[in-house]
Amino acid sequence: MSGGSRLAPGRLSSGWSVRFMHNAAVGWSLLLRQPPAHGHRAAWPPRSRLAWWAAGSLLAFVVAKVLVDAWTIGHVRQLPAPLVAIFGYVTDLGLSGWFLVPLGTALLLIAAVSAPDAPRYVRDTWTALSIRIGFLFLAVAVPGLTVSIVKRLIGRARPFVEGHDTFAYQLFVWRPDYASLPSGHTTTAFAVAVAVGAMWPRARAVVFTLAALIGISRVVVGAHHPSDIVAGAVFGAMGALLVRNWYVDRRLGFVAAPDGSVRALRWPSWQRLRRVARRMRWQERTA
């Protein structure tokens, strides 16, 4: 008995780790291999409208780069220090860790506690939560990771580089002082705004206002040019929309109407869980 008790903790720890890794691997492999659902694809705007949006974004970037960047950076350096300090706190809200760390931790915890022998309503609840949290995680991580690589390949000089020139580039140098275009903080902010707005439409005004303030803060603190902000906003928004439509096409967390409009499915609530649990127990007693 004593020998068995000494081995139990090790066996328990090993078994928990194996189950944790198995659940996480199986869950994500099933998600990534999920085929699109027939007849339930999200409708993108007409190509003509997409072309106008692309042209408008490019025009805004070019105008900002040619006419606004140098003028703005010159005036930003004259702003009062207290104002810059305030925007310094705002700019930190664009760090991806504020979103990816808690979302990733939540996904790991769900993978750890989920069990194949749990009641069906419990497994369905964990699945629903992991789908929605996974969407928020990927909608921020995918454009953020893409931009973190692209900006270092483009190699645009930041405003604080000595002898600064708004047209200074060093391609493929992979240096933080030459990683200005696009703005990573702004990419994260607008990806979060699109993702949160897709899940909770009533929050769109708040999250997009905050995203705009984060983008402005990157210019105020001297880390980016205005054209970097335009590019980051476009990257973040489009990246999150691509992730959303990937989920919509597979009916994961979202559903597309016949006209192509998208609606987020409801999150599990404690009231609904209690109703399902009571119904399941009643079915088990009457079976």
C-alpha positions as CSV (number, residue, x, y, z in Angstrom):
1,M,0.0,0.0,0.0
2,S,2.8,2.4,0.9
3,G,4.6,1.8,-2.3
4,G,1.4,2.4,-4.3
5,S,0.7,5.6,-2.5
6,R,4.2,6.9,-3.3
7,L,3.7,6.2,-7.0
8,A,0.3,7.7,-7.2
9,P,1.3,11.4,-7.4
10,G,3.7,10.7,-10.2
11,R,1.2,8.6,-12.1
12,L,-1.4,11.3,-11.5
13,S,0.9,14.0,-12.8
14,S,2.0,12.0,-15.8
15,G,-1.6,11.0,-16.6
16,W,-2.8,14.6,-16.3
17,S,0.0,15.9,-18.6
18,V,-0.7,13.2,-21.2
19,R,-4.5,14.0,-21.1
20,F,-3.8,17.7,-21.3
21,M,-1.5,17.4,-24.3
22,H,-3.9,14.9,-26.0
23,N,-7.0,17.1,-25.5
24,A,-5.2,20.2,-26.7
25,A,-3.8,18.5,-29.8
26,V,-7.0,16.8,-30.7
27,G,-9.1,19.9,-30.2
28,W,-6.9,22.2,-32.4
29,S,-6.4,19.5,-35.1
30,L,-10.1,19.1,-35.4
31,L,-10.6,22.8,-35.6
32,L,-8.0,23.4,-38.2
33,R,-9.2,20.5,-40.4
34,Q,-12.8,21.5,-40.2
35,P,-14.1,21.7,-43.8
36,P,-16.2,24.7,-44.8
37,A,-20.0,24.2,-44.4
38,H,-21.9,24.1,-47.7
39,G,-24.1,27.1,-48.3
40,H,-23.1,29.0,-45.2
41,R,-20.2,31.2,-46.3
42,A,-19.8,34.7,-45.3
43,A,-20.3,37.2,-48.1
44,W,-17.5,39.6,-48.8
45,P,-18.5,42.9,-50.3
46,P,-18.6,43.1,-54.2
47,R,-15.2,43.2,-55.8
48,S,-15.9,46.7,-57.0
49,R,-16.4,47.9,-53.4
50,L,-13.3,46.0,-52.2
51,A,-11.3,47.7,-55.0
52,W,-12.5,51.1,-53.8
53,W,-11.6,50.3,-50.2
54,A,-8.2,49.1,-51.3
55,A,-7.7,52.2,-53.4
56,G,-8.8,54.4,-50.5
57,S,-6.5,52.7,-48.1
58,L,-3.6,53.1,-50.5
59,L,-4.4,56.7,-51.1
60,A,-4.6,57.5,-47.4
61,F,-1.2,55.8,-46.9
62,V,0.4,57.7,-49.7
63,V,-1.0,61.0,-48.7
64,A,0.1,60.4,-45.1
65,K,3.5,59.4,-46.2
66,V,4.2,62.2,-48.6
67,L,2.3,65.1,-47.0
68,V,1.8,64.4,-43.3
69,D,4.6,62.2,-41.9
70,A,7.4,64.8,-41.8
71,W,5.1,67.7,-40.7
72,T,3.6,65.6,-37.9
73,I,6.8,64.3,-36.5
74,G,8.2,67.8,-36.4
75,H,5.2,69.1,-34.4
76,V,5.0,66.1,-32.1
77,R,8.4,66.8,-30.7
78,Q,7.1,70.2,-29.5
79,L,4.1,68.7,-27.5
80,P,4.1,69.2,-23.7
81,A,5.7,66.4,-21.7
82,P,2.6,65.7,-19.6
83,L,0.5,65.1,-22.7
84,V,3.1,62.7,-24.1
85,A,3.2,60.9,-20.7
86,I,-0.6,60.4,-20.8
87,F,-0.4,58.9,-24.3
88,G,2.5,56.8,-23.1
89,Y,0.0,55.0,-20.8
90,V,-2.5,54.7,-23.7
91,T,0.0,53.2,-26.1
92,D,0.8,50.3,-23.7
93,L,-2.8,49.1,-24.2
94,G,-1.8,48.1,-27.7
95,L,0.6,45.4,-26.5
96,S,-0.6,42.1,-27.7
97,G,0.2,40.4,-24.4
98,W,-2.7,42.1,-22.8
99,F,-5.0,40.0,-25.0
100,L,-3.0,36.9,-26.0
101,V,-1.8,35.9,-22.6
102,P,-5.2,35.7,-20.8
103,L,-6.8,34.2,-23.9
104,G,-4.1,31.6,-24.4
105,T,-4.2,30.8,-20.6
106,A,-8.0,30.3,-20.9
107,L,-7.6,27.9,-23.8
108,L,-4.9,25.9,-21.9
109,L,-7.2,25.6,-18.9
110,I,-10.1,24.4,-21.0
111,A,-7.9,21.8,-22.5
112,A,-6.7,20.7,-19.1
113,V,-10.1,20.3,-17.4
114,S,-12.1,18.9,-20.4
115,A,-12.6,15.1,-20.2
116,P,-14.1,12.8,-22.8
117,D,-16.2,11.0,-20.2
118,A,-17.8,14.2,-18.9
119,P,-21.6,14.7,-19.5
120,R,-22.4,15.8,-23.0
121,Y,-23.6,19.3,-21.9
122,V,-20.3,19.9,-20.1
123,R,-18.3,18.8,-23.2
124,D,-20.5,21.0,-25.4
125,T,-19.9,24.0,-23.1
126,W,-16.1,23.6,-23.1
127,T,-16.2,23.3,-26.9
128,A,-18.3,26.4,-27.3
129,L,-16.1,28.4,-25.0
130,S,-12.9,27.2,-26.7
131,I,-14.2,28.0,-30.2
132,R,-15.1,31.6,-29.2
133,I,-11.9,32.2,-27.1
134,G,-9.9,30.6,-29.9
135,F,-11.4,33.0,-32.4
136,L,-10.4,36.0,-30.3
137,F,-6.9,34.6,-29.9
138,L,-6.3,33.9,-33.6
139,A,-8.0,37.1,-34.7
140,V,-5.3,39.0,-32.8
141,A,-2.4,36.6,-33.2
142,V,-2.5,36.0,-36.9
143,P,-2.3,39.7,-38.1
144,G,0.0,40.5,-35.2
145,L,2.5,37.8,-36.0
146,T,2.4,38.6,-39.7
147,V,3.1,42.3,-39.1
148,S,5.9,41.6,-36.6
149,I,7.7,39.8,-39.5
150,V,6.7,42.1,-42.4
151,K,7.8,45.3,-40.6
152,R,11.3,43.9,-40.0
153,L,11.6,42.9,-43.6
154,I,10.4,46.3,-44.9
155,G,12.9,48.1,-42.6
156,R,11.5,51.6,-42.4
157,A,13.3,53.9,-40.0
158,R,11.4,55.0,-36.9
159,P,11.0,58.7,-36.2
160,F,13.6,58.7,-33.4
161,V,16.4,57.4,-35.6
162,E,19.2,60.0,-35.7
163,G,19.2,62.0,-38.9
164,H,15.7,60.9,-39.5
165,D,14.3,60.7,-43.0
166,T,10.7,59.7,-43.6
167,F,11.8,57.8,-46.7
168,A,14.7,56.0,-45.0
169,Y,14.6,52.2,-45.4
170,Q,17.0,49.3,-44.7
171,L,15.4,46.2,-46.1
172,F,15.8,42.9,-44.2
173,V,17.9,44.3,-41.4
174,W,15.7,42.9,-38.7
175,R,16.4,45.8,-36.2
176,P,13.8,47.3,-33.9
177,D,14.8,50.9,-34.8
178,Y,14.0,50.0,-38.5
179,A,10.7,48.4,-37.9
180,S,8.3,51.3,-38.2
181,L,6.0,50.1,-41.0
182,P,3.3,49.0,-40.2
183,S,2.6,49.8,-36.6
184,G,2.4,46.6,-34.5
185,H,0.4,48.2,-31.7
186,T,-2.1,49.7,-34.1
187,T,-2.4,46.3,-35.9
188,T,-3.2,44.7,-32.5
189,A,-5.6,47.4,-31.5
190,F,-7.7,47.3,-34.7
191,A,-7.6,43.5,-34.8
192,V,-9.0,43.5,-31.3
193,A,-11.6,46.1,-32.3
194,V,-12.8,44.0,-35.2
195,A,-12.8,40.7,-33.3
196,V,-14.6,42.1,-30.2
197,G,-17.0,44.0,-32.5
198,A,-17.8,40.8,-34.3
199,M,-18.6,39.0,-31.1
200,W,-20.3,41.9,-29.3
201,P,-21.6,44.5,-31.9
202,R,-22.8,46.9,-29.2
203,A,-19.1,47.4,-28.2
204,R,-17.9,48.5,-31.6
205,A,-18.0,52.3,-30.9
206,V,-15.9,51.8,-27.7
207,V,-13.3,49.4,-29.1
208,F,-12.8,51.3,-32.3
209,T,-12.5,54.6,-30.4
210,L,-9.9,53.0,-28.2
211,A,-8.1,51.5,-31.2
212,A,-7.9,55.0,-32.8
213,L,-6.5,56.5,-29.6
214,I,-3.8,53.7,-29.5
215,G,-2.9,54.5,-33.1
216,I,-2.6,58.2,-32.3
217,S,-0.6,57.5,-29.2
218,R,2.1,55.7,-31.3
219,V,2.7,59.0,-33.2
220,V,2.6,61.1,-30.1
221,V,5.2,59.1,-28.3
222,G,7.4,59.3,-31.4
223,A,7.4,55.6,-32.2
224,H,5.7,55.7,-35.6
225,H,4.7,57.9,-38.5
226,P,1.0,58.6,-39.3
227,S,1.4,56.4,-42.5
228,D,2.5,53.5,-40.3
229,I,-0.7,53.9,-38.3
230,V,-2.8,53.8,-41.5
231,A,-1.0,50.6,-42.6
232,G,-1.3,49.0,-39.2
233,A,-5.1,49.7,-39.0
234,V,-5.7,48.1,-42.4
235,F,-3.5,45.1,-41.6
236,G,-5.2,44.5,-38.2
237,A,-8.8,45.0,-39.5
238,M,-8.3,42.8,-42.6
239,G,-6.5,40.1,-40.7
240,A,-9.2,39.8,-38.1
241,L,-11.9,39.8,-40.8
242,L,-10.1,36.9,-42.6
243,V,-10.0,34.9,-39.4
244,R,-13.7,35.7,-38.7
245,N,-14.7,34.5,-42.2
246,W,-12.7,31.3,-41.8
247,Y,-14.8,30.6,-38.7
248,V,-18.0,31.7,-40.4
249,D,-17.4,29.3,-43.3
250,R,-17.2,26.4,-40.8
251,R,-20.1,27.6,-38.6
252,L,-17.8,28.0,-35.6
253,G,-19.0,30.7,-33.3
254,F,-20.8,32.5,-36.1
255,V,-23.5,31.9,-38.6
256,A,-24.1,33.4,-42.0
257,A,-27.5,34.4,-43.2
258,P,-28.6,33.7,-46.8
259,D,-27.7,37.3,-47.8
260,G,-24.1,36.7,-46.4
261,S,-24.5,38.9,-43.3
262,V,-22.8,37.4,-40.2
263,R,-24.2,36.9,-36.7
264,A,-22.3,35.8,-33.7
265,L,-23.7,32.8,-31.8
266,R,-24.6,33.3,-28.2
267,W,-22.0,32.4,-25.6
268,P,-22.9,29.7,-23.0
269,S,-24.7,31.1,-20.0
270,W,-25.1,29.7,-16.5
271,Q,-28.9,29.8,-16.9
272,R,-28.8,27.8,-20.1
273,L,-26.3,25.3,-18.6
274,R,-28.6,24.7,-15.6
275,R,-31.6,24.1,-17.9
276,V,-29.6,21.7,-20.0
277,A,-28.3,19.9,-16.9
278,R,-31.8,19.5,-15.5
279,R,-33.1,18.2,-18.8
280,M,-30.2,15.7,-19.1
281,R,-30.8,14.5,-15.5
282,W,-34.5,14.1,-16.2
283,Q,-33.8,12.1,-19.4
284,E,-31.4,9.8,-17.5
285,R,-34.0,9.1,-14.7
286,T,-36.8,8.4,-17.2
287,A,-34.6,6.3,-19.5
